[in-house]
């Protein structure tokens, strides 16, 4: 049994109003993606996932930096990705990754809050290992 979210933790000021799950096959990445309005809040259900982040918030102390977070079953946790942080979610294991996302806004089918770049872009100073394919 693993709890995913509890407002009494006072971990995040925004309530839950929308939840979905996604899968990433081995060797694949969802990225790069950036949201201008909402935060993503991820909880890993299965597999091993590395999130590579590139912070383009001008007022951030990590502006211009790359950071990486690994989500794995040995260390269950919920993490948030702020708006205006590019992120690529990479399956670094041999089995499917399954993640629950509790974004701070519901998905707008008519106008998705999402900007994409290919993972091989020159605009982000990061090179993925050979064999990783994005969208
Ligand atoms: C997120 C979402 C997508 N969709 C649809 C729209 C589209 O046809 C299809 C795939 O959409 P997406 O490409 O946005 O979903 P996905 O490929 O899961 O992209 C993900 O990428 C990472 C980097 C993120 O930042 C996540 O927030 C999420 O956007 O699913 C929904 O119907 N509801 C939803 O809540």
Boltz pocket constraint, residues with backbone or C-beta under 6 A from the ligand:
constraints:
  - pocket:
      binder: B
      contacts: [[A, 20], [A, 22], [A, 30], [A, 31], [A, 32], [A, 33], [A, 34], [A, 40], [A, 87], [A, 88], [A, 89], [A, 101], [A, 107], [A, 112], [A, 114]]
      max_distance: 6.0
